[in-house]
Every structure is written in structure tokens, then in C-alpha cells.
Amino acid sequence: MTTPLAGRTALVTGGGNGLGRAMSRALSAAGARVVAVGRKRGTLEEALDGLDGRAATCDVSDPDSVAALAGELAGEEISILVNNAGVAGPVKPLLEIEPAEWDEVFDINVRGVYLMCRAFLPQMIERGSGDVVNVASVSGKRPLLRRTPYCASKTAVIGLTTTLAGEVGPHGVTVNSLSPGPVEGPRMARNFRLEAERSGITEDAAEQEFVSRALLQRMVTEHEVGQALVAMLQMRGMCGADIDLSAGMVAR
């Protein structure tokens, strides 16, 4: 049985591990060809094992690197762009954060989205169709103490999404954002470890305090995020939207 994504090519940044890997696999299962983009080719190729796709290296925060990627993929019809590459940044109060730490978060989490859209939207606009999904976070919509650069960067991604959707929607291109809540995996484990060290509690206690904010009292899984992405891409009337997938971390 064919699906609405069959035969399309999806570019996923940060596609070598974590959410990027899960989303790449979900897109492939839905029939799309996947171009996984990241800094480490070996990790990307491992993530693509058994899938229809290719790996391409790129630093999404570097204009020259993004331009080189666009040249490398000139023969591919990229009709889906998933801006997933991101970093968690420091876990400490704002007054203790160095400018270089702040800049690193914004360079990858926000500048990277801008540069990738700037490189790959023109072809979508010319064809009159295409889909962009920017991975934001519920942390861009509610306080998360000692994570100011990350939260601010994800708020910026949501704002970028809604405004860009207005610019390119009339050309037949949709732009939406997906905002996961806490996702099970190494990144959250790192955050719980750092919070435990800071506050003098156990890592389990730090995790429980965090997930207690969610209505389902748990984190979402990488698989659930991948499935949400596929569902969004099949909802043809959606543009300029931000979708929560947070196990009830944000409820309204």
C-alpha cells in the first residue's frame, strides 16, 4: 500500500542519532527516501543501515558548509526538510553562562534552521510544493530553570516557523514545528545527572521531579516523535502550526 510520503525525499538534520535517527526510520517506513545530515558520516551511515537513503556531512551553523551540502544534493528533489539538529546547552543560571556558550546554542538551534531553510526552500517554492518541519520544544513555551539559552532558542524556532509559514505558504509550501516534551534517551539522562549534581539529590529524584510535570507522568519516546512527524506530514491543511508531543507537559 502506498502512502502520501512514498517516493518523496526527506532531508533530516541531526539524523545520525536520537530523535533524528528515529525520525529518519519513521520517514523511511512511511515510504520516503531519507537524506540524513550530520557531522559524523559513520554515525549517519549506521543510522541509515537497511533504509533507502544516503548520508551527507554538514555543519548546519556554517553557511559555507550548508552551501556545499546544497551543491552536493543538487540532483536530489528534497521535498521534505526536517530541521532537527540541536544542542542542549549549559545547565546553570543565566548569570553564570558565558557568551560563547550562549552563542553555540543559538548558532546550531536557530541559525542552523535559518541557513537550511535559506538553502532548500527556493527549490520548493519553484516547484510549488514542499514541507518544512522545525523541531522545537515545549521548553520554548514554559519555564525551565537553568536552561535559558535552550529555552530561548526553541522559542525563537517557533517564532521563525510561524513567520516563515506566512512567507512561503502562498507558494504551496507548508512550515510547521513539532515540540516534543522530555524524550527518553541520553540527552535527558545527562540533564538529570547535571541537575542531581547541582542540587545534591539522586538522578532518579531529578527525573521524577521533572516528569511529575507531565499529565501522563512520563516522558515521550523517540518512536512516538517519529510517528508524530509522519502524521504531521500527512495533514495537508496544516501550516504555521506548532504541535505539542509532551505526554501532557504542556496542556491547554
Secondary structure by P-SEA (a helix, b strand, c coil): cccccccbbbbbcccccaaaaaaaaaaaaabbbbbcccccaaaaaaaacccccbbbbbccccaaaaaaaaaaaccccccbbbccccccccccccccccaaaaaaaaacccaaaaaaaaccaaaaaaaccbbbbbbbccccccccccaaaaaaaaaaaaaaaaaaaaacccccbbbbbbbbcccccaaaaaaaaaaaaaacccaaaaaaaaaccccccccccaaaaaaaaaaaaaccccccbbbbcccccccc
